[in-house]
Amino acid sequence: MHAGERVFAIADGMGGHGHGDVASAVAIGALAALEDGPPPEDPVAAIEGAVLEAGRRLSELAERDPALERMGTTVTAMLWDGASRFALAHVGDSRAYMLREGNLYQITRDHTLVQSLVDDGRLSPDQAARHPNRSLLLRALETTGAADPDLSMRDVFPGDRYLLCSDGLTAVLDPEALHHVLTTAGEPEEAVRRLIDLANEGGGPDNISCIVADVEAVSS
């Protein structure tokens, strides 16, 4: 991450007949506005505000066109403070991962039925990965306008590598495959190409979107 790159976001739309594309574009548009002006004093409040604004825009669109009432989107977004921290907002089943000192960590939690069953001890992670309803969302950004994203503030360190991706990637590639690519690919663009190629080779059953961002330096 360096000057000029402040917002990194994935939005995976749902709703069918192109409506998912509309929802995801609205979310990305609201988040992109965070690139304007100086870094916010409160990045968590700023990124939450952008997600809430996206929800408001979705609600307005549905009021004008009832055919859009059932559209929605996941959102997983990072807002860098320009120094050594970033705010993370997440709703849905897209994911964010952090590679630090050779170890890969999933830093978001899926808002899905199967994840809730894993949390309750009723399914193992392996069973969840194969569950036929693994993509059934319990929370997303929808036209109700009500947004309830998970929010956090995280420290970054030089050498960190971050992956934001839709479930079209993680439905095909397991954490070991993600780790291998992220630790062996040189530039972020190479990592993205390799991840998408592998997911397509594995069947590519859904939209595959991913962003890889490296932390080159931080300032105090």
N, CA, C and O of each residue as an XYZ file, in Angstrom:
880
protein
N       0.850     -1.175      0.000
C       0.000      0.000      0.000
C       0.894      1.236      0.000
O       1.882      1.313      0.731
N       0.529      2.177     -0.820
C       1.323      3.396     -0.878
C       0.419      4.552     -1.254
O      -0.778      4.362     -1.474
N       0.978      5.742     -1.329
C       0.186      6.930     -1.605
C      -0.641      6.738     -2.864
O      -0.157      6.219     -3.869
N      -1.905      7.166     -2.794
C      -2.790      7.043     -3.938
C      -3.640      5.790     -3.915
O      -4.562      5.650     -4.718
N      -3.339      4.871     -2.998
C      -4.140      3.662     -2.847
C      -4.635      3.628     -1.410
O      -3.870      3.361     -0.484
N      -5.914      3.900     -1.236
C      -6.473      3.996      0.112
C      -7.575      2.983      0.356
O      -7.698      2.455      1.461
N      -8.375      2.707     -0.655
C      -9.530      1.826     -0.499
C      -9.340      0.574     -1.342
O      -8.981      0.655     -2.517
N      -9.584     -0.590     -0.731
C      -9.567     -1.868     -1.431
C     -10.885     -2.558     -1.090
O     -11.194     -2.741      0.088
N     -11.660     -2.940     -2.089
C     -12.993     -3.458     -1.796
C     -13.426     -4.506     -2.805
O     -13.109     -4.428     -3.992
N     -14.157     -5.483     -2.301
C     -14.814     -6.513     -3.098
C     -16.304     -6.455     -2.786
O     -16.689     -6.391     -1.618
N     -17.137     -6.477     -3.808
C     -18.586     -6.550     -3.639
C     -19.114     -7.585     -4.616
O     -18.964     -7.429     -5.828
N     -19.725     -8.630     -4.107
C     -20.217     -9.743     -4.926
C     -21.740     -9.695     -4.910
O     -22.370    -10.050     -3.915
N     -22.327     -9.252     -6.023
C     -23.760     -8.999     -6.080
C     -24.607    -10.246     -6.168
O     -24.150    -11.302     -6.605
N     -25.861    -10.103     -5.741
C     -26.835    -11.194     -5.825
C     -28.174    -10.587     -6.200
O     -28.411     -9.400     -5.973
N     -29.040    -11.392     -6.770
C     -30.358    -10.910     -7.135
C     -30.815    -11.362     -8.506
O     -32.001    -11.259     -8.822
N     -29.906    -11.862     -9.329
C     -30.288    -12.396    -10.629
C     -30.647    -11.325    -11.641
O     -30.905    -10.175    -11.285
N     -30.660    -11.715    -12.900
C     -31.062    -10.849    -14.022
C     -30.285     -9.533    -14.045
O     -30.831     -8.491    -14.411
N     -29.029     -9.582    -13.661
C     -28.203     -8.382    -13.699
C     -28.349     -7.487    -12.501
O     -27.587     -6.531    -12.353
N     -29.320     -7.768    -11.626
C     -29.531     -6.894    -10.480
C     -28.375     -6.971     -9.483
O     -28.080     -5.993     -8.795
N     -27.729     -8.117     -9.408
C     -26.564     -8.237     -8.544
C     -25.439     -7.317     -8.999
O     -24.708     -6.762     -8.179
N     -25.307     -7.159    -10.319
C     -24.303     -6.246    -10.852
C     -24.598     -4.812    -10.436
O     -23.688     -4.043    -10.127
N     -25.886     -4.460    -10.430
C     -26.273     -3.112    -10.007
C     -25.916     -2.904     -8.537
O     -25.335     -1.881     -8.174
N     -26.261     -3.867     -7.699
C     -26.002     -3.742     -6.260
C     -24.514     -3.618     -5.967
O     -24.101     -2.783     -5.163
N     -23.706     -4.455     -6.623
C     -22.267     -4.406     -6.355
C     -21.661     -3.100     -6.854
O     -20.768     -2.547     -6.212
N     -22.141     -2.601     -7.996
C     -21.631     -1.337     -8.518
C     -21.977     -0.179     -7.589
O     -21.168      0.728     -7.393
N     -23.180     -0.211     -7.017
C     -23.573      0.835     -6.066
C     -22.646      0.809     -4.846
O     -22.194      1.858     -4.389
N     -22.365     -0.381     -4.323
C     -21.497     -0.491     -3.143
C     -20.093      0.015     -3.438
O     -19.520      0.764     -2.647
N     -19.539     -0.392     -4.576
C     -18.191      0.048     -4.924
C     -18.158      1.560     -5.147
O     -17.189      2.223     -4.780
N     -19.213      2.099     -5.745
C     -19.268      3.530     -5.963
C     -19.249      4.313     -4.664
O     -18.564      5.331     -4.561
N     -19.997      3.846     -3.666
C     -20.025      4.526     -2.377
C     -18.671      4.441     -1.672
O     -18.230      5.407     -1.050
N     -18.021      3.296     -1.769
C     -16.710      3.122     -1.129
C     -15.630      3.908     -1.850
O     -14.707      4.414     -1.211
N     -15.727      4.020     -3.181
C     -14.715      4.742     -3.956
C     -14.648      6.210     -3.559
O     -13.605      6.848     -3.706
N     -15.757      6.749     -3.057
C     -15.770      8.157     -2.642
C     -14.791      8.411     -1.502
O     -14.395      9.553     -1.270
N     -14.398      7.360     -0.791
C     -13.431      7.508      0.305
C     -12.034      7.845     -0.201
O     -11.177      8.250      0.584
N     -11.793      7.684     -1.503
C     -10.497      8.040     -2.074
C     -10.306      9.557     -2.154
O      -9.179     10.037     -2.272
N     -11.403     10.305     -2.092
C     -11.334     11.750     -2.252
C     -10.933     12.433     -0.945
O     -11.320     11.995      0.139
N     -10.160     13.502     -1.059
C      -9.803     14.285      0.104
C      -8.738     13.638      0.961
O      -8.190     12.602      0.583
N      -8.430     14.227      2.112
C      -7.405     13.691      2.997
C      -7.881     12.431      3.709
O      -9.085     12.184      3.762
N      -6.968     11.623      4.259
C      -7.386     10.445      5.026
C      -8.300     10.858      6.176
O      -8.047     11.874      6.823
N      -9.349     10.094      6.443
C     -10.278     10.459      7.519
C      -9.634     10.325      8.891
O      -8.756      9.488      9.099
N     -10.080     11.158      9.822
C      -9.571     11.067     11.191
C     -10.034      9.785     11.856
O      -9.318      9.223     12.684
N     -11.212      9.320     11.508
C     -11.765      8.079     12.076
C     -12.098      7.133     10.930
O     -13.217      7.157     10.418
N     -11.138      6.294     10.515
C     -11.379      5.414      9.369
C     -12.537      4.443      9.556
O     -13.243      4.131      8.597
N     -12.742      3.960     10.790
C     -13.845      3.016     11.012
C     -15.179      3.699     10.767
O     -16.052      3.146     10.098
N     -15.340      4.908     11.312
C     -16.585      5.643     11.087
C     -16.768      5.974      9.605
O     -17.885      5.947      9.090
N     -15.669      6.284      8.930
C     -15.749      6.637      7.510
C     -16.180      5.452      6.665
O     -17.041      5.590      5.796
N     -15.594      4.294      6.909
C     -15.949      3.134      6.083
C     -17.348      2.626      6.421
O     -18.065      2.143      5.545
N     -17.734      2.736      7.691
C     -19.109      2.380      8.051
C     -20.093      3.324      7.351
O     -21.134      2.896      6.853
N     -19.749      4.601      7.322
C     -20.620      5.562      6.658
C     -20.780      5.269      5.185
O     -21.865      5.441      4.628
N     -19.697      4.821      4.542
C     -19.780      4.487      3.119
C     -20.678      3.278      2.887
O     -21.440      3.252      1.920
N     -20.598      2.274      3.765
C     -21.465      1.102      3.633
C     -22.925      1.496      3.866
O     -23.816      1.037      3.151
N     -23.167      2.344      4.864
C     -24.531      2.811      5.122
C     -25.068      3.610      3.934
O     -26.241      3.492      3.579
N     -24.202      4.425      3.324
C     -24.609      5.193      2.154
C     -24.961      4.254      1.001
O     -25.925      4.493      0.274
N     -24.184      3.195      0.837
C     -24.513      2.214     -0.214
C     -25.877      1.590      0.041
O     -26.664      1.414     -0.889
N     -26.161      1.254      1.298
C     -27.467      0.701      1.624
C     -28.591      1.680      1.332
O     -29.657      1.287      0.858
N     -28.349      2.961      1.616
C     -29.362      3.983      1.340
C     -29.624      4.083     -0.162
O     -30.771      4.197     -0.592
N     -28.547      4.040     -0.958
C     -28.709      4.119     -2.411
C     -29.463      2.900     -2.953
O     -30.294      3.034     -3.851
N     -29.178      1.726     -2.416
C     -29.901      0.530     -2.853
C     -31.389      0.666     -2.540
O     -32.238      0.312     -3.358
N     -31.694      1.179     -1.360
C     -33.083      1.358     -0.970
C     -33.796      2.325     -1.907
O     -34.937      2.087     -2.303
N     -33.125      3.414     -2.259
C     -33.718      4.390     -3.169
C     -33.990      3.780     -4.544
O     -35.035      4.023     -5.148
N     -33.039      2.988     -5.026
C     -33.227      2.352     -6.331
C     -34.428      1.409     -6.319
O     -35.210      1.377     -7.270
N     -34.571      0.644     -5.240
C     -35.685     -0.302     -5.145
C     -37.025      0.419     -5.042
O     -38.040     -0.071     -5.538
N     -37.025      1.581     -4.398
C     -38.269      2.354     -4.308
C     -38.702      2.847     -5.688
O     -39.895      2.908     -5.986
N     -37.727      3.197     -6.527
C     -38.047      3.687     -7.860
C     -38.385      2.556     -8.832
O     -39.154      2.750     -9.773
N     -37.806      1.375     -8.601
C     -38.023      0.242     -9.498
C     -38.229     -1.021     -8.659
O     -37.252     -1.618     -8.206
N     -39.481     -1.441     -8.442
C     -39.755     -2.609     -7.598
C     -39.069     -3.884     -8.067
O     -38.892     -4.810     -7.277
N     -38.681     -3.950     -9.338
C     -37.992     -5.152     -9.830
C     -36.643     -5.347     -9.156
O     -36.072     -6.436     -9.199
N     -36.130     -4.276     -8.528
C     -34.816     -4.346     -7.886
C     -34.893     -4.680     -6.401
O     -33.871     -4.696     -5.714
N     -36.099     -4.947     -5.902
C     -36.277     -5.088     -4.457
C     -35.464     -6.219     -3.849
O     -35.084     -6.133     -2.681
N     -35.190     -7.260     -4.589
C     -34.526     -8.432     -4.011
C     -33.023     -8.456     -4.294
O     -32.370     -9.475     -4.068
N     -32.477     -7.363     -4.778
C     -31.038     -7.367     -5.053
C     -30.253     -7.074     -3.779
O     -30.784     -6.523     -2.815
N     -29.001     -7.448     -3.797
C     -28.117     -7.194     -2.665
C     -26.692     -7.521     -3.049
O     -26.415     -7.923     -4.179
N     -25.792     -7.346     -2.102
C     -24.384     -7.604     -2.381
C     -23.628     -7.869     -1.081
O     -24.002     -7.378     -0.016
N     -22.582     -8.636     -1.189
C     -21.621     -8.716     -0.096
C     -20.707     -7.494     -0.185
O     -20.609     -6.859     -1.235
N     -20.052     -7.175      0.907
C     -19.052     -6.111      0.908
C     -17.920     -6.517      1.847
O     -18.152     -6.849      3.009
N     -16.706     -6.488      1.336
C     -15.521     -6.640      2.171
C     -14.552     -5.559      1.726
O     -14.096     -5.566      0.582
N     -14.232     -4.627      2.623
C     -13.484     -3.438      2.226
C     -12.478     -3.027      3.291
O     -12.714     -3.170      4.491
N     -11.353     -2.515      2.814
C     -10.304     -1.985      3.676
C     -10.087     -0.513      3.346
O     -10.045     -0.125      2.179
N      -9.949      0.300      4.393
C      -9.651      1.717      4.230
C      -8.381      2.016      5.007
O      -8.374      1.987      6.238
N      -7.306      2.304      4.280
C      -6.000      2.582      4.881
C      -5.982      4.013      5.416
O      -6.495      4.930      4.773
N      -5.387      4.198      6.600
C      -5.350      5.537      7.190
C      -4.177      6.372      6.690
O      -3.975      7.494      7.153
N      -3.392      5.828      5.738
C      -2.251      6.551      5.199
C      -0.999      6.404      6.028
O       0.046      6.954      5.680
N      -1.089      5.662      7.131
C       0.065      5.499      8.025
C       0.300      4.019      8.313
O       0.980      3.338      7.545
N      -0.257      3.519      9.414
C       0.082      2.157      9.817
C      -1.124      1.327     10.237
O      -0.966      0.302     10.901
N      -2.333      1.758      9.857
C      -3.520      1.009     10.250
C      -4.550      1.058      9.111
O      -4.479      1.904      8.220
N      -5.497      0.133      9.170
C      -6.613      0.210      8.239
C      -7.890     -0.215      8.943
O      -7.877     -1.022      9.872
N      -9.002      0.357      8.469
C     -10.332     -0.052      8.926
C     -10.835     -1.140      7.998
O     -10.621     -1.085      6.787
N     -11.500     -2.125      8.568
C     -12.049     -3.246      7.809
C     -13.550     -3.300      8.030
O     -14.012     -3.326      9.171
N     -14.316     -3.316      6.937
C     -15.769     -3.493      6.993
C     -16.130     -4.748      6.221
O     -15.590     -5.001      5.144
N     -17.049     -5.538      6.776
C     -17.348     -6.825      6.141
C     -18.789     -7.219      6.406
O     -19.263     -7.158      7.541
N     -19.487     -7.625      5.345
C     -20.813     -8.217      5.473
C     -20.994     -9.206      4.316
O     -20.747     -8.863      3.160
N     -21.422    -10.424      4.630
C     -21.612    -11.434      3.595
C     -20.588    -12.543      3.664
O     -20.066    -12.848      4.737
N     -20.292    -13.158      2.506
C     -19.367    -14.284      2.482
C     -18.172    -14.080      1.558
O     -17.448    -15.033      1.269
N     -17.955    -12.856      1.093
C     -16.632    -12.568      0.548
C     -15.665    -12.570      1.734
O     -16.105    -12.551      2.884
N     -14.372    -12.593      1.473
C     -13.429    -12.761      2.582
C     -12.221    -11.849      2.449
O     -11.888    -11.380      1.361
N     -11.576    -11.610      3.578
C     -10.265    -10.966      3.609
C      -9.301    -11.887      4.358
O      -9.629    -12.450      5.403
N      -8.106    -12.018      3.787
C      -7.036    -12.807      4.395
C      -5.808    -11.920      4.572
O      -5.586    -10.979      3.811
N      -5.020    -12.241      5.587
C      -3.749    -11.561      5.815
C      -2.627    -12.587      5.829
O      -2.692    -13.575      6.561
N      -1.598    -12.353      5.020
C      -0.386    -13.155      5.047
C       0.670    -12.351      5.790
O       1.066    -11.275      5.343
N       1.125    -12.874      6.924
C       2.125    -12.173      7.738
C       3.172    -13.173      8.214
O       2.854    -14.179      8.848
N       4.417    -12.876      7.895
C       5.556    -13.720      8.308
C       5.321    -15.170      7.913
O       5.631    -16.089      8.671
N       4.766    -15.370      6.712
C       4.590    -16.712      6.181
C       3.334    -17.426      6.620
O       3.073    -18.540      6.166
N       2.542    -16.815      7.495
C       1.320    -17.441      7.990
C       0.097    -16.733      7.415
O       0.052    -15.505      7.340
N      -0.896    -17.528      7.011
C      -2.106    -16.977      6.412
C      -3.241    -17.018      7.422
O      -3.506    -18.049      8.040
N      -3.908    -15.882      7.579
C      -5.011    -15.765      8.523
C      -6.251    -15.248      7.789
O      -6.162    -14.299      7.009
N      -7.408    -15.871      8.039
C      -8.668    -15.308      7.559
C      -9.105    -14.276      8.579
O      -9.303    -14.610      9.747
N      -9.262    -13.022      8.161
C      -9.549    -11.945      9.109
C     -10.994    -11.469      9.034
O     -11.348    -10.461      9.647
N     -11.822    -12.178      8.296
C     -13.261    -11.940      8.298
C     -13.966    -13.250      8.626
O     -13.400    -14.335      8.496
N     -15.212    -13.118      9.051
C     -16.032    -14.293      9.364
C     -17.229    -14.297      8.428
O     -17.926    -13.291      8.298
N     -17.467    -15.436      7.774
C     -18.589    -15.542      6.843
C     -19.917    -15.361      7.573
O     -20.121    -15.914      8.654
N     -20.802    -14.593      6.983
C     -22.159    -14.444      7.528
C     -23.087    -15.411      6.801
O     -23.978    -15.004      6.056
N     -22.855    -16.698      7.035
C     -23.609    -17.753      6.361
C     -24.206    -18.715      7.384
O     -23.789    -18.767      8.541
N     -25.200    -19.475      6.915
C     -25.820    -20.478      7.775
C     -24.798    -21.513      8.218
O     -24.751    -21.872      9.394
N     -23.973    -21.999      7.282
C     -23.043    -23.062      7.660
C     -21.984    -22.556      8.636
O     -21.538    -23.312      9.499
N     -21.569    -21.286      8.518
C     -20.603    -20.756      9.482
C     -21.221    -20.694     10.881
O     -20.544    -20.953     11.876
N     -22.502    -20.352     10.951
C     -23.164    -20.333     12.254
C     -23.231    -21.739     12.847
O     -23.128    -21.910     14.062
N     -23.404    -22.748     11.984
C     -23.425    -24.131     12.460
C     -22.032    -24.565     12.925
O     -21.902    -25.314     13.894
N     -20.997    -24.096     12.234
C     -19.625    -24.361     12.686
C     -19.392    -23.711     14.045
O     -18.835    -24.333     14.950
N     -19.815    -22.468     14.184
C     -19.630    -21.752     15.455
C     -20.341    -22.452     16.600
O     -19.869    -22.425     17.737
N     -21.493    -23.089     16.302
C     -22.253    -23.797     17.333
C     -21.740    -25.208     17.574
O     -22.249    -25.917     18.443
N     -20.718    -25.623     16.796
C     -20.176    -26.963     16.958
C     -20.991    -28.043     16.286
O     -20.781    -29.226     16.553
N     -21.915    -27.666     15.421
C     -22.787    -28.651     14.764
C     -22.230    -29.121     13.430
O     -22.704    -30.118     12.886
N     -21.242    -28.431     12.895
C     -20.548    -28.839     11.680
C     -19.062    -28.610     11.872
O     -18.649    -27.686     12.572
N     -18.262    -29.459     11.243
C     -16.821    -29.210     11.207
C     -16.517    -28.291     10.032
O     -17.331    -28.195      9.113
N     -15.374    -27.615     10.030
C     -15.024    -26.789      8.871
C     -15.012    -27.579      7.565
O     -15.419    -27.056      6.527
N     -14.549    -28.837      7.602
C     -14.539    -29.649      6.382
C     -15.958    -29.946      5.908
O     -16.232    -29.917      4.708
N     -16.859    -30.230      6.843
C     -18.255    -30.471      6.464
C     -18.877    -29.197      5.899
O     -19.647    -29.254      4.940
N     -18.550    -28.065      6.481
C     -19.099    -26.792      6.011
C     -18.662    -26.506      4.586
O     -19.448    -26.011      3.779
N     -17.396    -26.819      4.271
C     -16.867    -26.544      2.935
C     -17.594    -27.340      1.861
O     -17.621    -26.931      0.700
N     -18.194    -28.490      2.240
C     -18.890    -29.345      1.265
C     -20.409    -29.240      1.367
O     -21.123    -29.901      0.615
N     -20.907    -28.424      2.281
C     -22.341    -28.357      2.537
C     -23.072    -27.768      1.327
O     -22.617    -26.773      0.763
N     -24.201    -28.366      0.916
C     -24.910    -27.856     -0.268
C     -25.461    -26.437     -0.093
O     -25.700    -25.743     -1.082
N     -25.664    -26.003      1.146
C     -26.185    -24.653      1.403
C     -25.118    -23.726      1.960
O     -25.420    -22.799      2.711
N     -23.858    -23.984      1.585
C     -22.766    -23.199      2.170
C     -22.805    -21.719      1.762
O     -22.177    -20.885      2.413
N     -23.539    -21.390      0.690
C     -23.603    -20.001      0.247
C     -24.857    -19.274      0.728
O     -25.113    -18.144      0.313
N     -25.635    -19.907      1.595
C     -26.852    -19.272      2.097
C     -26.476    -18.187      3.103
O     -25.978    -18.478      4.190
N     -26.719    -16.938      2.727
C     -26.290    -15.808      3.547
C     -27.294    -15.502      4.641
O     -28.505    -15.577      4.433
N     -26.773    -15.156      5.811
C     -27.595    -14.655      6.899
C     -27.558    -13.132      6.971
O     -28.416    -12.508      7.594
N     -26.556    -12.546      6.327
C     -26.416    -11.094      6.363
C     -25.770    -10.622      5.075
O     -24.807    -11.224      4.601
N     -26.297     -9.547      4.506
C     -25.730     -8.941      3.307
C     -26.207     -7.496      3.251
O     -27.029     -7.074      4.064
N     -25.696     -6.752      2.304
C     -26.148     -5.380      2.082
C     -27.297     -5.449      1.083
O     -27.100     -5.820     -0.074
N     -28.507     -5.086      1.539
C     -29.695     -5.287      0.720
C     -30.513     -4.001      0.602
O     -30.147     -2.963      1.152
N     -31.615     -4.092     -0.118
C     -32.413     -2.908     -0.409
C     -33.252     -2.446      0.773
O     -33.921     -1.416      0.686
N     -33.230     -3.186      1.873
C     -33.888     -2.697      3.083
C     -33.207     -1.438      3.604
O     -33.780     -0.689      4.396
N     -31.950     -1.212      3.140
C     -31.188     -0.058      3.599
C     -30.496     -0.290      4.918
O     -29.616      0.481      5.300
N     -30.881     -1.351      5.629
C     -30.260     -1.656      6.919
C     -28.958     -2.410      6.684
O     -28.962     -3.510      6.131
N     -27.842     -1.816      7.106
C     -26.541     -2.453      6.943
C     -25.949     -2.716      8.324
O     -25.972     -1.848      9.196
N     -25.423     -3.915      8.509
C     -24.842     -4.279      9.807
C     -23.484     -4.932      9.579
O     -23.313     -6.119      9.856
N     -22.518     -4.167      9.076
C     -21.211     -4.769      8.793
C     -20.397     -5.010     10.057
O     -20.525     -4.283     11.042
N     -19.560     -6.038     10.013
C     -18.524     -6.183     11.032
C     -17.484     -5.102     10.785
O     -17.086     -4.870      9.643
N     -17.041     -4.439     11.851
C     -16.095     -3.333     11.736
C     -14.932     -3.560     12.683
O     -15.118     -4.007     13.815
N     -13.720     -3.247     12.211
C     -12.551     -3.360     13.073
C     -11.448     -2.440     12.561
O     -11.485     -1.968     11.425
N     -10.474     -2.200     13.423
C      -9.292     -1.429     13.060
C      -8.089     -2.330     13.272
O      -7.966     -2.968     14.318
N      -7.193     -2.389     12.280
C      -6.083     -3.328     12.329
C      -4.771     -2.625     12.020
O      -4.711     -1.722     11.187
N      -3.716     -3.062     12.713
C      -2.375     -2.555     12.431
C      -1.817     -3.265     11.206
O      -2.114     -4.436     10.967
N      -1.008     -2.551     10.433
C      -0.307     -3.156      9.301
C       1.193     -3.026      9.508
O       1.664     -2.119     10.194
N       1.929     -3.942      8.907
C       3.381     -3.946      9.015
C       3.988     -4.170      7.636
O       3.395     -4.864      6.810
N       5.159     -3.593      7.373
C       5.822     -3.846      6.093
C       5.979     -5.349      5.859
O       6.362     -6.092      6.762
N       5.682     -5.776      4.656
C       5.756     -7.196      4.330
C       4.424     -7.912      4.395
O       4.294     -9.019      3.875
N       3.425     -7.297      5.030
C       2.090     -7.904      5.032
C       1.559     -7.982      3.598
O       1.832     -7.115      2.768
N       0.805     -9.030      3.337
C       0.092     -9.159      2.063
C      -1.364     -9.480      2.377
O      -1.650    -10.345      3.204
N      -2.284     -8.778      1.714
C      -3.708     -8.953      1.963
C      -4.413     -9.446      0.701
O      -4.104     -9.028     -0.415
N      -5.362    -10.343      0.914
C      -6.204    -10.860     -0.166
C      -7.656    -10.584      0.176
O      -8.129    -10.980      1.241
N      -8.365     -9.912     -0.710
C      -9.815     -9.764     -0.641
C     -10.387    -10.551     -1.805
O      -9.905    -10.421     -2.930
N     -11.411    -11.368     -1.557
C     -11.906    -12.218     -2.634
C     -13.372    -12.576     -2.437
O     -13.884    -12.585     -1.318
N     -14.028    -12.868     -3.542
C     -15.405    -13.360     -3.512
C     -15.397    -14.859     -3.236
O     -14.358    -15.515     -3.314
N     -16.590    -15.394     -2.910
C     -16.660    -16.826     -2.606
C     -16.464    -17.678     -3.842
O     -16.303    -18.894     -3.730
N     -16.475    -17.064     -5.033
C     -16.145    -17.824     -6.230
C     -14.724    -18.344     -6.218
O     -14.413    -19.334     -6.881
N     -13.856    -17.677     -5.461
C     -12.477    -18.152     -5.315
C     -12.368    -19.196     -4.218
O     -11.801    -20.268     -4.434
N     -12.913    -18.889     -3.028
C     -12.728    -19.778     -1.881
C     -13.594    -21.028     -1.966
O     -13.347    -21.994     -1.243
N     -14.611    -21.031     -2.843
C     -15.382    -22.263     -3.030
C     -14.574    -23.312     -3.769
O     -14.897    -24.499     -3.720
N     -13.517    -22.876     -4.460
C     -12.699    -23.797     -5.263
C     -11.329    -24.029     -4.630
O     -10.839    -25.159     -4.606
N     -10.714    -22.976     -4.123
C      -9.360    -23.085     -3.583
C      -9.386    -23.120     -2.060
O      -9.992    -22.258     -1.424
N      -8.730    -24.115     -1.481
C      -8.667    -24.209     -0.019
C      -7.556    -23.310      0.521
O      -6.763    -22.783     -0.259
N      -7.484    -23.125      1.846
C      -6.471    -22.228      2.410
C      -5.041    -22.597      2.033
O      -4.187    -21.721      1.896
N      -4.776    -23.896      1.865
C      -3.419    -24.306      1.489
C      -3.062    -23.784      0.102
O      -1.938    -23.334     -0.119
N      -4.008    -23.839     -0.834
C      -3.752    -23.330     -2.177
C      -3.570    -21.822     -2.162
O      -2.694    -21.293     -2.846
N      -4.401    -21.121     -1.379
C      -4.244    -19.672     -1.256
C      -2.874    -19.329     -0.697
O      -2.192    -18.435     -1.200
N      -2.480    -20.042      0.341
C      -1.183    -19.789      0.983
C      -0.041    -19.996      0.005
O       0.896    -19.199     -0.043
N      -0.122    -21.072     -0.778
C       0.962    -21.363     -1.720
C       1.116    -20.239     -2.733
O       2.231    -19.787     -2.992
N       0.009    -19.784     -3.308
C       0.097    -18.723     -4.304
C       0.592    -17.426     -3.678
O       1.461    -16.756     -4.235
N       0.045    -17.074     -2.531
C       0.399    -15.794     -1.921
C       1.850    -15.748     -1.446
O       2.440    -14.671     -1.362
N       2.422    -16.901     -1.137
C       3.819    -16.925     -0.681
C       4.806    -17.099     -1.819
O       5.997    -16.847     -1.636
N       4.347    -17.524     -2.992
C       5.284    -17.774     -4.091
C       5.172    -16.763     -5.226
O       6.113    -16.601     -6.002
N       4.039    -16.087     -5.333
C       3.882    -15.083     -6.399
C       4.650    -13.821     -6.027
O       4.634    -13.396     -4.872
N       5.317    -13.229     -7.001
C       6.096    -12.032     -6.728
C       5.229    -10.800     -6.554
O       5.006    -10.346     -5.432
N       4.742    -10.262     -7.650
C       3.928     -9.052     -7.602
C       2.454     -9.394     -7.344
O       2.010    -10.494     -7.675
N       1.692     -8.457     -6.754
C       0.266     -8.710     -6.530
C      -0.480     -9.104     -7.792
O      -1.358     -9.966     -7.749
N      -0.139     -8.480     -8.924
C      -0.828     -8.811    -10.174
C      -0.610    -10.266    -10.550
O      -1.527    -10.924    -11.043
N       0.590    -10.772    -10.324
C       0.869    -12.183    -10.611
C       0.036    -13.080     -9.707
O      -0.507    -14.085    -10.166
N      -0.072    -12.730     -8.427
C      -0.867    -13.523     -7.491
C      -2.328    -13.569     -7.924
O      -2.958    -14.625     -7.873
N      -2.863    -12.438     -8.348
C      -4.263    -12.386     -8.797
C      -4.464    -13.289    -10.008
O      -5.416    -14.067    -10.059
N      -3.563    -13.181    -10.983
C      -3.696    -14.015    -12.186
C      -3.658    -15.496    -11.839
O      -4.470    -16.276    -12.338
N      -2.726    -15.879    -10.994
C      -2.594    -17.294    -10.648
C      -3.805    -17.801     -9.873
O      -4.264    -18.918    -10.112
N      -4.324    -17.004     -8.956
C      -5.491    -17.416     -8.181
C      -6.705    -17.611     -9.097
O      -7.408    -18.616     -8.992
N      -6.945    -16.662     -9.982
C      -8.102    -16.770    -10.877
C      -7.936    -17.940    -11.837
O      -8.895    -18.661    -12.109
N      -6.721    -18.131    -12.352
C      -6.477    -19.269    -13.250
C      -6.747    -20.591    -12.544
O      -7.383    -21.480    -13.110
N      -6.266    -20.725    -11.311
C      -6.466    -21.968    -10.562
C      -7.947    -22.204    -10.286
O      -8.432    -23.331    -10.390
N      -8.668    -21.128     -9.929
C     -10.101    -21.285     -9.655
C     -10.853    -21.695    -10.915
O     -11.749    -22.537    -10.858
N     -10.498    -21.109    -12.044
C     -11.141    -21.500    -13.300
C     -10.819    -22.938    -13.666
O     -11.684    -23.671    -14.146
N      -9.571    -23.343    -13.439
C      -9.186    -24.729    -13.716
C      -9.946    -25.699    -12.813
O     -10.188    -26.848    -13.183
N     -10.320    -25.219    -11.618
C     -11.067    -26.054    -10.683
C     -12.557    -26.077    -10.932
O     -13.301    -26.688    -10.166
N     -13.007    -25.423    -11.987
C     -14.416    -25.449    -12.349
C     -15.063    -24.088    -12.386
O     -16.048    -23.896    -13.100
N     -14.532    -23.121    -11.626
C     -15.033    -21.754    -11.638
C     -16.541    -21.657    -11.639
O     -17.104    -21.088    -12.575
N     -17.245    -22.200    -10.605
C     -18.707    -22.249    -10.655
C     -19.394    -20.908    -10.425
O     -20.600    -20.795    -10.642
N     -18.662    -19.897     -9.994
C     -19.282    -18.621     -9.653
C     -18.345    -17.491    -10.073
O     -17.215    -17.732    -10.497
N     -18.830    -16.258     -9.948
C     -17.977    -15.106    -10.244
C     -16.727    -15.141     -9.367
O     -16.807    -15.412     -8.168
N     -15.592    -14.870     -9.965
C     -14.319    -14.912     -9.237
C     -13.712    -13.524     -9.263
O     -13.304    -13.032    -10.315
N     -13.655    -12.899     -8.105
C     -13.052    -11.574     -7.979
C     -12.049    -11.607     -6.846
O     -12.313    -12.186     -5.792
N     -10.899    -10.988     -7.060
C      -9.932    -10.916     -5.963
C      -9.005     -9.722     -6.140
O      -8.755     -9.260     -7.253
N      -8.507     -9.241     -5.015
C      -7.536     -8.154     -4.944
C      -6.411     -8.615     -4.040
O      -6.667     -9.182     -2.977
N      -5.182     -8.385     -4.439
C      -4.024     -8.646     -3.591
C      -3.292     -7.322     -3.400
O      -2.982     -6.632     -4.371
N      -3.018     -6.973     -2.154
C      -2.341     -5.719     -1.844
C      -1.193     -5.990     -0.887
O      -1.347     -6.695      0.110
N      -0.028     -5.411     -1.212
C       1.158     -5.545     -0.374
C       1.413     -4.265      0.407
O       1.204     -3.163     -0.102
N       1.863     -4.416      1.638
C       2.265     -3.273      2.451
C       3.755     -3.066      2.232
O       4.579     -3.871      2.665
N       4.083     -1.979      1.558
C       5.491     -1.696      1.243
C       6.169     -0.902      2.345
O       7.354     -1.101      2.615
N       5.434     -0.011      2.981
C       6.004      0.808      4.035
C       4.875      1.370      4.875
O       3.744      1.490      4.404
N       5.173      1.713      6.105
C       4.227      2.374      6.980
C       4.891      3.583      7.586
O       6.118      3.668      7.635
N       4.085      4.517      8.047
C       4.626      5.707      8.710
C       3.924      5.881     10.035
O       2.804      5.406     10.223
N       4.568      6.550     10.937
C       4.000      6.745     12.269
C       3.078      7.928     12.274
O       2.500      8.256     13.310
